[in-house]
Amino acid sequence: MLERFWQSWGIQSVTRVHSLISGVSIPCILMGVLLFAASLTPSLIPREPMVQGILGGLLIALGYLLGKTFGLIWQAADMPRLQGRPARLLDMVLAVTAVILMVWTVTFNLSWQNDLRNKMEMEPAEAQYLATILISALLTFAVIFIIGILVRELFLWVRRHFYRFMPMRRANVFGAATVVLILFVVTRDGILDLAVTWLDESYEIAQELFDVAPPPPAKANKTGSASSLVDWKAIGRPGRDFIMTGPDADAISAFTGKPALDPIRVYVGRANGETPEERAELALAELKRLKAFEREVLIVTSPTGTGWMDPGAHDPVEYMHNGNIATVGAQYSYLQSPLALILETRTGLDQATALLKVVHEYWMKLPKENRPRLYVHGLSLGAWSSMYATNLFRLVGDPIDGAFWAGPPFTSGFWQYVQNARRPDSPWVLPTIGDGSLVRYASHFSTPTQAEAEWGSMRIVFLQYSSDPIVFYDPFSLWRAPPWMNDPPAEDVSEHLTFIPIVTQFQLALDMALAFGTPPGHGHAYYARDYIDPWVEVTAPEAWTSEKTERLKAHCNVGFQFGCAGQKVPGGSGSFGN
């Protein structure tokens, strides 16, 4: 009896496997191969072979799913089905097209990637690049295909149970709905668990930093000192790094050859106040204590998600103004920026708005001849929140003096508004706005010095790299080319980049994840040298010359992980990811 059971089970298993294999749709597989071949074309960021293979495997699975979905809709609509010779002819056309496209992209993929890597001064990919792509793509597709089979088997099992007490058509509908609900719950719980784990780790790190904080600054003119209004332990590591690093008066004097002041840096940590308004008021009180409103320049800056402040952005401008400058920032999150963007978007916008509001309102009450020039700044997610805070009330009446925003995410409403106001004959990645008297752009290859008109009373500069997908991702690239793909390619963008519906969307989404691993000056890796020209144009340092700009660039030419003072700053390996 046991023997008959195992024999029966074996026969049934073999029959089931044969049924699954015979149910594989060749046209759908070919559709996936077409998408895979298209994914081998270049995008903004060079891709490692394993990453490219995973992307290709996902697109094979997507192509197969789209083909199956279209087939089900066609069948449900009771449309005529191709059979016999016409069906074989369609398969042959798809197969020939897939083979031709695959041969073309496989042949040139390595040269395309190496051409892009060369533009970014990266090491070339090796010959085994293609083999790794193909193997990882097949494995990725196999895993997804098996998951698809399991989902299908779950649906059939659920539907069989519904057959017992309802008609077939109703069982199909309720069976599909039940499986979708199960998958939704499982996926949701998995994603939330991952997010909560990441969040918990972030808070654990933050708490550890509080417990093991180094001794507070000895100088009374430092935020967090014994004389400060801001509790040193609650500031957190990003703020403490910002306060304790950067050039002091001696370092600036050594560079300029004349007496200098210690720059004022005020930072309020997330734990220094319960609400954005409390933290903003505390920052204002500390600015008053340090007499920051007696300085020549005052910069209100918005940090990235973790509260990180890029030293490459702040050190150069302190040299330019001989230390006669104050900078203030307030932390709103402990989370990595991508997670902060999802979970704490409102908090970031509220914090930036509260800080700029209290500083601006106090600044407006001061005599114009005795107050500092007021500027706003932000990098990446900080640029987004800073732009949001710089609303109409900061731009009219008694406006700020200017703004400098680097790597603005594509979600930034103000940036999108300005971009769409460009002259039609100017490129999307480096547009011309009007006569250049209000807004100018800079990149790794261009400075904001050239414009038809002189600067007006307010100066705004955007720094954006042409290969930065955080800036140039387009959610509509699922079906249409992003605006910048209609222009001639920039210097660090491949001339072989081609818009392909669906594929381009996946490529750009992957580029965003890879944008932090590029060399300085490309992708989302902003660094000190490229901040210098924009700061010169925005803040107009006294008696500044092009020779001084070049000297400062040489002084800061140690990569974007370093400030101009030469210290390596923890966490300074990127912007959006910090």
HUCOR-V770585 format. One record per residue. OMEGA is omega in degrees with one decimal (none if undefined). Layout:
# HUCOR-V770585
OMEGA ; OMEGA
This chain:
# HUCOR-V770585
177.6 ; 179.6 ; 179.7 ; 180.0 ; -178.7 ; 178.3 ; 179.0 ; -179.8 ; 179.6 ; 179.5 ; -179.5 ; -179.4 ; 179.0 ; 179.0 ; -178.9 ; 178.4 ; 179.2 ; 179.1 ; 179.9 ; -179.1 ; -179.5 ; 179.6 ; 178.3 ; -177.8 ; 178.1 ; 177.4 ; 179.4 ; 175.5 ; 179.6 ; 176.1 ; 176.5 ; 178.4 ; 177.1 ; 179.2 ; 177.9 ; 179.4 ; 179.6 ; -178.3 ; 178.8 ; 175.0 ; -175.1 ; 172.4 ; -175.1 ; -173.1 ; 175.1 ; -176.4 ; 173.1 ; -173.7 ; 179.9 ; 179.5 ; 178.6 ; 179.3 ; 177.7 ; 175.9 ; 179.4 ; 178.2 ; 177.0 ; -178.7 ; 173.5 ; 179.1 ; 178.7 ; 178.3 ; 178.0 ; -179.9 ; 179.4 ; 178.3 ; 179.1 ; -179.8 ; 178.1 ; 179.5 ; 179.1 ; 178.5 ; 178.8 ; -179.4 ; 179.5 ; 178.3 ; 178.7 ; 177.8 ; 179.9 ; -178.0 ; 178.0 ; 178.0 ; 175.9 ; -174.1 ; 178.1 ; 179.1 ; 178.6 ; 178.8 ; 177.9 ; 177.7 ; -178.5 ; 179.1 ; 178.5 ; -178.5 ; -179.9 ; 179.0 ; -179.7 ; -179.6 ; -178.4 ; -179.2 ; 179.5 ; 179.3 ; -178.6 ; -176.5 ; 177.9 ; -179.5 ; -173.3 ; -174.4 ; -177.1 ; 179.4 ; 176.6 ; -178.9 ; -178.5 ; 175.1 ; 178.9 ; 178.9 ; 177.7 ; 178.1 ; -179.8 ; 176.9 ; 177.4 ; 177.6 ; -179.5 ; 176.8 ; -178.1 ; -175.9 ; -178.5 ; 178.9 ; -175.4 ; -180.0 ; 178.3 ; 178.8 ; -175.3 ; -178.3 ; -178.1 ; 177.6 ; 179.6 ; 179.0 ; 178.8 ; 179.3 ; -179.5 ; 179.3 ; -179.1 ; -179.7 ; 178.3 ; 176.7 ; 177.7 ; 178.0 ; 179.0 ; 177.5 ; 178.5 ; 179.3 ; 176.5 ; 178.5 ; -179.3 ; 179.4 ; 178.7 ; -178.4 ; 178.9 ; 179.1 ; 177.3 ; 179.4 ; -174.0 ; -175.7 ; 175.3 ; 180.0 ; -174.6 ; -175.8 ; 179.1 ; 178.0 ; 177.8 ; -177.7 ; -178.4 ; 177.2 ; 178.1 ; -179.6 ; -179.9 ; -179.9 ; 177.6 ; 179.5 ; 179.0 ; -179.4 ; 179.7 ; -178.6 ; -178.9 ; -178.6 ; -179.6 ; -178.9 ; 179.4 ; -179.4 ; -180.0 ; 177.9 ; 179.2 ; -179.8 ; -179.7 ; 177.6 ; 179.2 ; 179.4 ; -179.6 ; 179.4 ; 179.6 ; -179.6 ; 176.5 ; 178.1 ; 179.9 ; -178.6 ; 178.3 ; 180.0 ; 178.1 ; -174.7 ; -175.6 ; -179.2 ; 176.2 ; 179.4 ; 179.6 ; 179.4 ; 179.6 ; -177.3 ; -179.3 ; -178.3 ; 176.8 ; 172.8 ; -179.0 ; 178.4 ; 179.5 ; -179.9 ; -174.4 ; 175.7 ; -175.4 ; -179.5 ; -175.1 ; -175.8 ; -177.1 ; -178.4 ; -176.9 ; -173.4 ; -179.7 ; 179.6 ; 179.6 ; 176.6 ; -179.3 ; -177.4 ; -171.2 ; 179.3 ; -177.9 ; -176.4 ; 171.6 ; -176.9 ; -178.7 ; -179.6 ; 179.7 ; 178.5 ; 178.6 ; 179.5 ; -174.4 ; -178.1 ; 177.7 ; -177.3 ; -177.2 ; 175.9 ; 170.3 ; 177.2 ; 177.1 ; 176.3 ; 179.1 ; 180.0 ; 177.2 ; -177.4 ; -179.7 ; -177.0 ; 179.3 ; 179.3 ; -177.5 ; -175.2 ; 175.2 ; -179.4 ; 178.3 ; 179.8 ; 179.4 ; 179.1 ; 177.7 ; 178.5 ; 179.0 ; 179.5 ; 178.8 ; 175.7 ; 178.4 ; -179.1 ; -176.8 ; -179.6 ; -179.5 ; -178.3 ; 173.2 ; 179.1 ; -178.7 ; -175.7 ; 174.6 ; -178.7 ; 173.3 ; -173.5 ; 177.7 ; -178.7 ; 174.2 ; -172.5 ; -178.1 ; -174.7 ; -177.1 ; 176.7 ; -176.2 ; 179.7 ; 178.5 ; 178.8 ; -170.6 ; -179.6 ; -175.5 ; -176.4 ; 176.4 ; 172.9 ; -176.0 ; -175.3 ; 173.6 ; 178.2 ; -178.1 ; -169.1 ; 175.1 ; 178.9 ; -178.7 ; 177.4 ; 179.4 ; -179.0 ; 177.8 ; -174.9 ; 169.7 ; -170.3 ; 170.2 ; -172.1 ; 178.8 ; 178.9 ; 176.4 ; 178.8 ; -177.7 ; -170.1 ; -174.1 ; 179.4 ; -177.7 ; -179.6 ; 179.6 ; 179.5 ; -179.9 ; -179.0 ; 179.2 ; -179.4 ; -178.9 ; -178.1 ; -178.5 ; -178.8 ; -176.8 ; 179.3 ; -178.1 ; -178.8 ; 176.6 ; -178.9 ; -178.6 ; -178.2 ; -177.8 ; 175.9 ; -175.1 ; -176.8 ; -176.4 ; -179.6 ; -179.9 ; 169.3 ; -171.8 ; -179.6 ; 174.9 ; -177.3 ; 174.2 ; 177.6 ; 174.9 ; 179.1 ; 175.0 ; 176.9 ; 179.4 ; -178.0 ; 178.1 ; 177.4 ; 179.0 ; -179.7 ; -178.1 ; -176.3 ; -175.4 ; -177.3 ; 178.4 ; -172.4 ; 179.2 ; 179.9 ; 176.6 ; -168.7 ; 171.0 ; -177.4 ; 179.5 ; -178.7 ; 175.5 ; -178.2 ; -176.9 ; 176.9 ; -177.4 ; 178.5 ; -176.8 ; -179.4 ; -175.4 ; -176.7 ; -178.9 ; 178.3 ; 178.6 ; 178.8 ; -179.2 ; 179.8 ; -177.5 ; 176.0 ; -176.8 ; 171.5 ; -176.9 ; -177.7 ; 179.3 ; -177.8 ; -179.1 ; -176.5 ; 179.3 ; -171.8 ; 170.7 ; -177.9 ; -179.4 ; 179.5 ; 177.2 ; -178.8 ; -179.1 ; -175.0 ; 174.2 ; -178.5 ; 175.7 ; 175.8 ; 177.2 ; -175.4 ; -175.0 ; 177.6 ; -178.0 ; -174.8 ; -174.3 ; 176.4 ; -179.8 ; -175.3 ; 173.4 ; 177.6 ; 173.2 ; -177.2 ; 177.1 ; -177.9 ; 179.0 ; 178.8 ; 171.6 ; 171.9 ; 180.0 ; 178.5 ; -176.7 ; -179.5 ; -177.1 ; -179.1 ; 175.2 ; 178.1 ; -167.9 ; 170.7 ; -179.0 ; -178.6 ; 179.8 ; 179.6 ; 173.5 ; -176.8 ; 176.7 ; -177.7 ; 172.6 ; -177.5 ; -176.1 ; 178.3 ; 176.7 ; 178.5 ; 171.6 ; -176.4 ; 176.0 ; -171.8 ; -179.1 ; 177.5 ; -176.9 ; 175.6 ; 179.4 ; -179.7 ; -174.8 ; 177.4 ; 176.3 ; -179.1 ; -178.6 ; -175.5 ; -178.5 ; 178.6 ; 179.4 ; 179.7 ; -178.3 ; 176.6 ; 176.9 ; 178.0 ; -179.9 ; 179.3 ; -176.9 ; -169.8 ; -175.9 ; -176.1 ; -179.8 ; 174.6 ; 178.0 ; 179.1 ; 179.6 ; -179.4 ; -179.2 ; -178.3 ; -179.8 ; -176.2 ; -163.4 ; -174.2 ; -174.6 ; 174.1 ; -167.6 ; -180.0 ; 176.8 ; 179.6 ; 177.5 ; -178.1 ; -176.3 ; -172.3 ; 175.1 ; 179.9 ; -177.3 ; 176.6 ; -179.3 ; -178.8 ; 177.3 ; 177.3 ; 178.0 ; 176.8 ; -179.5 ; 176.8 ; -179.0 ; 176.6 ; 177.9 ; 179.6 ; -177.0 ; -172.9 ; 177.5 ; 176.9 ; -173.8 ; 177.3 ; -173.8 ; 169.1 ; -178.5 ; 176.8 ; 175.0 ; 179.8 ; 171.2 ; -174.6 ; 179.4 ; 178.2 ; -175.1 ; -178.6 ; 178.7 ; -177.7 ; -177.6 ; -178.2 ; -179.3 ; none
